[in-house]
């Protein structure tokens, strides 16, 4: 996946200094000194899959990493996944909005 960002695949992330997670991707954005994380939930139509991932999202939130602020959740189903270009647009728009909001607050 190339967005011109320094993406890291499955980086080790410590939450509260203890809980280890490996988000699918991390995107450090140095100009605003923030890091964004991507989780791809590939079977959002499977009850067992949802249950097994609920704890992961809960751990992120308890560690201060919040969906739609620091964490981008991209979902698919057993029969459908978003196209790579669509995923790139989602990530780029999310990060662009975050950067703009930081600069707009400075004005």
N, C-alpha and C positions, 0 to 999 in steps of 0.2 A: 504494500500500500504506500503510494508516494504522494504526499501532500506538501513536500518541501519542509517538513517538520522532522525533528529528531525523534521518530517513533521508536519505542522499545517494545519488543514482543515479550509478553508474559514476565514482566519484571517482578522481583520480590518486593512486596510492600508490607511493612510492619504497621499495624494499627494499634495505637495505644502502647507501642513498644513490645507487644506480645503476640497478637494475632497475625499470622502470616497469610497473605493472599497473593495471588498471581492474577491481576487483571489481564484481560486479553492484550491490551495495549496501554501504554502511557505516552502522553505527548507533553513534554515540558515546553512551556512557552516562556522563554527567557525575558522577552521585553516587558512582560507583566509579572514575572517571577511567580508563576503558577504552573501546576501540573494537572493535566486532565487525564481521566482514565476511561477506557472503553471496555464494556462487557457486552459480548454477543450472546444472547440467549436464543439458541438455535431451535428449541422445541417448545415455544411458548404455548402450544396447544396440548401439551402432555402434562397431566396433573402431577405425576411423580417428579418430572423434571422441574416444574414450578416449585414444588415443595423442597426439593434438594437445593435450589438456588435461593430460596427465600432467606435462609440464614446468612448467605454470602452478602446479600444486599443489606440485611440488618447489621452485619458486622461493619460494612462500609459506613453506614449512617452513624453507628455508635463511635466510629473512629473519626467522625467529622467530614467524611467524604459523602456529599449529598448528590442524589440524582438531579439532573438539570442545573447543577451548579459546578460540580467537579467530576461527575460521573455521567457518561453517556451510555444509556442502555439501548442497544439495537436488537430488535427481536425478529425472529423468523419462526416458521412452523416446520413440521416434518415434510410438508409438500411445497414450501415456498421460503425463499430467503431473498432479502433485498439484493439488487445488483450492486456490484462493486462500485460503480460510478455513483450510485445513489448513496451508498455508505460514505464515500468520500465527500459528497456534497453536504451530508448531515454533519459530519465532523468539522468540515471547513466552516460551515455556517455557525456552528456552536462556538468554535474558537474565535471566529471573527467577532461575534456578538460579545463575547467575554472581553476581548481586547478593546473594542469600541466602548464598552461600558466603563472600563477603567479610565480611558482617556477622556470620556465625557464627564466623569466625576472631577477630573482635574481642572476643567475649564471653568 
